[in-house]
Amino acid sequence: MAAKEKHMLVTSFHSELTGDTRGHAYFLEMISQSKKEKL
């Protein structure tokens, strides 16, 4: 389970325990997009 509002992302699981990196990739993409918007 995950939820996003504006620049906040919350999750109710620990994806690092499963080996599934999609959550981390999404979080990193959010950071990348935020930096692009500030330029």
DSSP file (Angstrom, degrees, kcal/mol; ACC not computed):
  #  RESIDUE AA STRUCTURE BP1 BP2  ACC     N-H-->O    O-->H-N    N-H-->O    O-->H-N    TCO  KAPPA ALPHA  PHI   PSI    X-CA   Y-CA   Z-CA
    1    1 A M              0   0    0      0, 0.0    11,-2.1     0, 0.0     2,-0.3   0.000 360.0 360.0 360.0 135.1    0.0    0.0    0.0
    2    2 A A  E     -A   11   0A   0      9,-0.2     2,-0.3    10,-0.1     9,-0.2  -0.989 360.0-167.2-147.1 152.4    1.3    3.4   -0.9
    3    3 A A  E     -A   10   0A   0      7,-2.3     7,-2.6    -2,-0.3     2,-0.4  -0.994   3.2-164.5-141.3 147.2   -0.2    6.9   -1.1
    4    4 A K  E     +A    9   0A   0     -2,-0.3     2,-0.3     5,-0.2     5,-0.2  -0.997  10.5 174.0-134.4 136.6    1.2   10.2   -2.6
    5    5 A E  E >   -A    8   0A   0      3,-2.0     3,-2.5    -2,-0.4     2,-0.2  -0.931  67.2 -52.2-141.6 119.0    0.1   13.8   -2.2
    6    6 A K  T 3  S-     0   0    0     -2,-0.3     0, 0.0     1,-0.3     0, 0.0  -0.365 126.3 -12.3  51.8-115.9    2.2   16.5   -3.8
    7    7 A H  T 3  S+     0   0    0     -2,-0.2     2,-0.4    -3,-0.1    -1,-0.3   0.313 116.9  96.2 -96.8   9.2    5.7   15.9   -2.6
    8    8 A M  E <   -A    5   0A   0     -3,-2.5    -3,-2.0     2,-0.0     2,-0.4  -0.829  47.0-176.1-105.8 138.7    4.9   13.3    0.1
    9    9 A L  E     -A    4   0A   0     -2,-0.4     2,-0.4    -5,-0.2    -5,-0.2  -0.998   3.0-176.9-131.3 128.3    5.0    9.5   -0.3
   10   10 A V  E     -A    3   0A   0     -7,-2.6    -7,-2.3    -2,-0.4     2,-0.3  -0.957   1.3-173.4-124.2 145.8    3.9    7.1    2.4
   11   11 A T  E     -A    2   0A   0     -2,-0.4    -9,-0.2    -9,-0.2    -2,-0.0  -0.952  22.4-152.9-134.6 156.3    4.1    3.3    2.3
   12   12 A S  S    S+     0   0    0    -11,-2.1     2,-0.3    -2,-0.3   -10,-0.1   0.018  76.9  56.7-116.7  26.3    2.9    0.6    4.7
   13   13 A F  S    S-     0   0    0    -12,-0.2     2,-0.8     0, 0.0     3,-0.1  -0.942  79.3-117.3-147.3 167.9    5.4   -2.1    3.8
   14   14 A H    >   +     0   0    0     -2,-0.3     3,-1.9     1,-0.2     4,-0.4  -0.814  26.3 180.0-112.6  89.9    9.1   -2.5    3.7
   15   15 A S  G >>>S+     0   0    0     -2,-0.8     4,-1.1     1,-0.3     3,-1.0   0.761  77.3  69.7 -63.3 -23.9   10.0   -3.1    0.0
   16   16 A E  G 345S+     0   0    0      1,-0.2    -1,-0.3     2,-0.2     5,-0.1   0.729  94.8  56.6 -66.9 -18.8   13.7   -3.4    1.0
   17   17 A L  G <45S+     0   0    0     -3,-1.9    -1,-0.2     1,-0.2    -2,-0.2   0.669 108.2  45.9 -83.3 -17.5   12.9   -6.7    2.7
   18   18 A T  T <45S-     0   0    0     -3,-1.0    -2,-0.2    -4,-0.4    -1,-0.2   0.613 103.8-120.9-100.8 -14.6   11.3   -8.3   -0.5
   19   19 A G  T  <5S+     0   0    0     -4,-1.1     2,-0.7     1,-0.3    -3,-0.1   0.421  70.1 133.1  85.7  -2.6   14.0   -7.4   -3.0
   20   20 A D      < -     0   0    0     -5,-0.7     3,-0.4     1,-0.1    -1,-0.3  -0.749  32.7-177.2 -84.2 114.6   11.3   -5.5   -5.1
   21   21 A T     >  +     0   0    0     -2,-0.7     4,-2.6     1,-0.2     5,-0.2   0.340  54.0 100.9 -97.6   6.8   12.9   -2.1   -5.9
   22   22 A R  H  > S+     0   0    0      1,-0.2     4,-2.3     2,-0.2    -1,-0.2   0.882  82.5  51.9 -61.4 -37.7   10.0   -0.5   -7.7
   23   23 A G  H  > S+     0   0    0     -3,-0.4     4,-2.2     2,-0.2    -1,-0.2   0.913 111.4  46.4 -64.1 -42.9    9.1    1.6   -4.7
   24   24 A H  H  > S+     0   0    0     -4,-0.3     4,-2.6     2,-0.2    -2,-0.2   0.908 111.7  51.7 -65.0 -41.7   12.6    2.9   -4.3
   25   25 A A  H  X S+     0   0    0     -4,-2.6     4,-2.1     1,-0.2    -2,-0.2   0.902 109.8  49.4 -62.2 -41.3   12.7    3.6   -8.1
   26   26 A Y  H  X S+     0   0    0     -4,-2.3     4,-2.2     2,-0.2    -1,-0.2   0.919 110.6  50.3 -64.0 -43.5    9.5    5.6   -7.8
   27   27 A F  H  X S+     0   0    0     -4,-2.2     4,-1.9     1,-0.2    -2,-0.2   0.916 110.9  48.9 -60.7 -44.6   10.8    7.6   -4.9
   28   28 A L  H  X S+     0   0    0     -4,-2.6     4,-2.3     1,-0.2    -1,-0.2   0.870 109.3  52.7 -64.4 -36.4   14.0    8.4   -6.7
   29   29 A E  H  X S+     0   0    0     -4,-2.1     4,-2.6     2,-0.2    -1,-0.2   0.885 106.0  54.2 -65.3 -38.4   11.9    9.5   -9.8
   30   30 A M  H  X S+     0   0    0     -4,-2.2     4,-2.2     2,-0.2    -2,-0.2   0.916 109.8  47.5 -59.7 -43.0    9.9   11.8   -7.5
   31   31 A I  H  X S+     0   0    0     -4,-1.9     4,-2.3     2,-0.2    -2,-0.2   0.927 111.4  50.3 -64.2 -45.2   13.1   13.4   -6.3
   32   32 A S  H  X S+     0   0    0     -4,-2.3     4,-2.0     1,-0.2    -2,-0.2   0.917 111.9  47.3 -59.6 -45.5   14.4   13.8   -9.9
   33   33 A Q  H  X S+     0   0    0     -4,-2.6     4,-2.1     1,-0.2    -1,-0.2   0.893 109.9  53.5 -64.0 -40.5   11.2   15.4  -11.0
   34   34 A S  H  X S+     0   0    0     -4,-2.2     4,-1.2     1,-0.2    -1,-0.2   0.908 108.8  48.9 -61.8 -42.7   11.2   17.8   -8.0
   35   35 A K  H  X S+     0   0    0     -4,-2.3     4,-0.6     1,-0.2     3,-0.3   0.893 110.1  51.4 -64.8 -39.8   14.7   19.0   -8.8
   36   36 A K  H >< S+     0   0    0     -4,-2.0     3,-0.8     1,-0.2    -1,-0.2   0.880 107.6  53.1 -64.3 -38.0   13.8   19.6  -12.5
   37   37 A E  H 3< S+     0   0    0     -4,-2.1    -1,-0.2     1,-0.2    -2,-0.2   0.777 105.5  54.7 -69.0 -26.2   10.7   21.6  -11.5
   38   38 A K  H 3<        0   0    0     -4,-1.2    -1,-0.2    -3,-0.3    -2,-0.2   0.626 360.0 360.0 -82.9 -13.7   12.9   23.9   -9.3
   39   39 A L    <<        0   0    0     -3,-0.8    -1,-0.2    -4,-0.6    -2,-0.1   0.478 360.0 360.0 -76.8 360.0   15.3   24.7  -12.1
